[in-house]
Amino acid sequence: MILRSRLTRLQKNFLSLVAATGAVFITYEILSNTWANHKQGNRVEQLNFVNNQTKRILYYNPPSWFTHFNFDQCKYSRCATTTNKIFLTDSDAVIFQHSHLPPHPPFKSSQQKWIFTCSESAYYGDKTCSTPQWRHRFDWIMSYRRDSDFFFGYGDIISKEKFLEKDYDRIFNQKKGLVAWIASHCDTQSQREKYVAEMSEIAKVDIFGGCGSKKCEKYGGNENDSCHSFVGQNYKFYLSFENSLCRDYTTEKFYNIYEYDHPIIPVVMGSFTAEEYLHGAVYIDVNKFRTPLHLTRRLLALGNDKEAYIDLLRRKDSFGALTSQETFKTAMCKVCEYLTLDKPGRVDFNVAEWFFGEEHCHSPKQIGIPRKKRRENINLEEAKKYLNQKA
């Protein structure tokens, strides 16, 4: 009996040893393969960067979505990217994302082009680039601003090659609500939340998300989610209101209505230069109305005029939108072109003045007007008669 017990313990110890040895071997294999892949990736990078015919682009502090860029589809394709800082001095261009700049710039060789890239508005953008150490370091700009060297925006309006007819009568009849807004950032420079509150004085505005009482799935950065689809199907107007009123600042709140073909008319607040670059797209601009009540009165009238509303939808459906990634592809191809043709950078360029200049962001002026002045030339009773009480 004692012998059998000892044999059992020996068997268990032996099996434990085998299991442990197997685990160590598997771990070794995983680490070996990982290191081999890492070395292979570095070797490919190094080969590209050793080639004197290849223009080398280092993304110094890339966003999480960036790994590399393939230039094969570009007109000028002899370029390669890396995120490995060991290639800093060997790079022809270095891209810096504005929101993750180090306090002090790294070494810059005399032949390099440094590229400043930003996606936030000037009001909410990181201010590190405005410090004396950084403000004169950049040669080119990549951003949503239309005066950038390389336009990289949240989207871009394009004309559709083919128009697809829809059952617009059914689309209109399904819409029981007038205006919807999806938002979770409720205290903004644009004061969009106050604008919506004034609109609500004469029309019902259904607010989804953290800023309102209507609930839907948590926003994950994709405007084709069920919440936006529901709003597109059941409301006539969507408030594409930005958090700040800055030059050229139009985000996915507008573009994705076109990209995903949502059957709804956007009402835009944000950029005061939108007419210059939205290429005839259909939208209603709050800048065209003296107060929120004037805008709301117009929405009430359009929303209850079936023929006029369907005409807007038809015209809207002749446009689509490029994705943000498509604008990035165009921008990167242009970077390669500039490097290949050895185009000069901006002379004595001050990125702080370009990005944070006072003229680039406006303060809201259409809200908070005293009621006596606000009622001039606006008949509230006439506006109310257009209101769909079932909405």
Steps between C-alpha positions, in 0.01 A plus 500: 500500500782741594686405181192566288455843664862591428464388139187715463686806635791433266261475205335832594837671538612362167183623325540845660858514376393407148225765504739766625759406238233522228388843621859628498552361150178661368592833660847478347351432156260795527775738613738370233242550224405843631864609512560354153202692361618815675849461351350427159285815521802707599698342216232601247498853643878513485511380140252770401692765686841397364374535142611847389217518245238471775374806688479417867214623720504457877170533689655612827199476732230317303138447608403148602343419161819567301751220433633568149392640164524329162584742217444248218180673384657847496627678189833545678559176687869494596430575865494295819368567850616391842412570862842398627683801642841345436453620140451865606824634353463289182147620421416750225180604677372470856129518588399630843150461638411819687342332803806296601794733450788465748591816694817545295551418130744226402800568276410625152738458207532787253343306210198368687142617460294497819124460463250622758173305505189577701140378519359709786368852467727781610282556807549146630838423343812435707705818547850346508567602138461866597799495736820677389674164461248377241327788325760551224601137448250387237521517120166354391150448640269198481153571642127559441574865421462569128812718497713203609770368271337157531127481570419224752145552621205316649365448149437687177189551287494346151237471228360152446561345161159336499172610660283224648128576514333434838145481629505853637129497586555204733815660648311823575195326646716293736646812660293594806758721668623840387846555650749267671841554656750241629753641747690417817730806523258747657711806588667635187669807356236517228228500769305263278314374809359850559409534133303173519328620819377812318382292205298291744292803595280453192577149374578165652866402467566139598846468655673161507807417707648654811358849432138387480234261621484276192711186530681304231810285469828650615671688219809317381627738231293347220213717375344192340397361840140417586441833676592711196309262273190537720526879496547502122188296444269671750597870497508768233798704621819409683703758693860459382621746763874525567652571841680810372455767235832484316620541143436191283410291806241256363512150647340159449179641651437641153700285259372164622142593415620498139744211533234266644215649296278578798163632369501821704592866446793626710488835679857618547671715762877534518710624212424851374670415170294190409364647176854513363556123510172304531465503121126560474395236753153538650492625858349780709756739650416669830715795389224593254254566782501789745389294799418138591130588483532617138675174411239289679218680326657408166542134604135484605391634163724266297416200714130538429537568129530152352589614150770742619652248741514220244666741256772560762551126549524439125764769460688374807510148354699618200800544732715260698807538718856375516602340830760653727738218407458582131600861566801368695602286202485803270701704750773239535527458123546875476771492769688246288455720194636806680803306624569342162481837322701662780240772557599769751339543839328812629736787572525628858179317586343554844263211569362671812374797297367270229312270740406722794459841332203694638329517162478121470231444765186705561287548809128409477285806422155363425395392846399690810347790307246676731147380429365841389762527227475133422126525430542775242393385151411154623144386554517219757135405452557458128800280573306287748233412247758306302589287798410134466353443846549123465877538466 
